């Protein structure tokens, strides 16, 4: 995910760099809209940045794509990215 962050730490734009599938991409996009970062600083002032952020997704025991690793922690049920 390529993310543009404002000098206040808010995500103002983003794009998927390596798409997985539409369902996973849509979930990631929805999550990114709510992200907030501690702003990068230069000379003590917040500055806008563009960052490449890796986002992992998994499948839960029902086969649904989730953004948090399932609690069952079964490697055969998890699909990383």
C-alpha positions in Angstrom: 0.0 0.0 0.0 1.4 3.4 -1.0 0.1 5.9 1.5 0.3 9.7 1.5 0.2 11.2 5.0 -0.4 14.9 5.8 1.7 17.0 8.1 -1.0 16.4 10.7 -0.7 12.6 10.3 -3.9 11.8 8.4 -4.0 9.6 5.4 -5.0 11.8 2.5 -4.5 9.3 -0.4 -3.4 5.7 -0.9 -3.3 3.0 -3.5 -2.8 -0.7 -3.5 0.6 -1.6 -5.0 0.2 -5.4 -5.0 -3.4 -6.4 -5.3 -4.5 -9.7 -3.7 -8.2 -9.8 -4.7 -11.1 -7.4 -4.7 -12.5 -8.4 -1.3 -9.1 -8.2 0.5 -8.2 -4.9 -1.3 -11.6 -3.4 -0.3 -11.1 -4.3 3.4 -7.6 -2.9 3.4 -8.8 0.3 1.8 -11.6 0.7 4.4 -9.1 0.2 7.2 -6.6 2.7 5.7 -9.2 5.4 5.6 -9.2 5.4 9.4 -5.4 5.3 10.0 -3.6 8.1 11.7 0.1 8.4 12.0 2.4 10.4 14.2 3.5 13.0 11.6 7.0 12.9 10.3 9.0 15.9 11.4 11.6 18.2 9.9 13.1 21.0 12.0 10.4 20.3 14.6 7.4 20.7 12.3 5.1 18.1 10.8 5.8 17.3 7.1 3.7 15.4 4.6 5.2 12.1 3.5 4.6 9.2 1.1 5.2 5.8 2.6 5.1 2.2 1.4 3.2 0.2 4.0 2.9 -3.6 4.1 -0.5 -4.8 5.1 -1.0 -8.5 6.0 -4.3 -10.2 5.6 -5.4 -13.7 6.6 -8.3 -16.1 6.2 -10.2 -17.1 9.3 -11.6 -20.6 9.9 -14.7 -19.6 7.8 -12.5 -18.7 4.9 -13.3 -15.0 5.3 -10.5 -12.4 4.7 -9.6 -10.6 7.9 -7.0 -8.0 8.8 -6.1 -9.5 12.1 -4.4 -12.9 12.5 -7.0 -15.4 13.6 -6.9 -16.5 17.2 -6.6 -20.2 16.3 -3.1 -19.4 14.9 -3.3 -22.5 12.6 -0.7 -22.0 9.8 -2.8 -24.1 7.4 -5.8 -21.7 7.8 -3.8 -18.5 7.5 -2.9 -17.0 4.2 -0.4 -14.2 4.7 -0.9 -11.6 2.0 
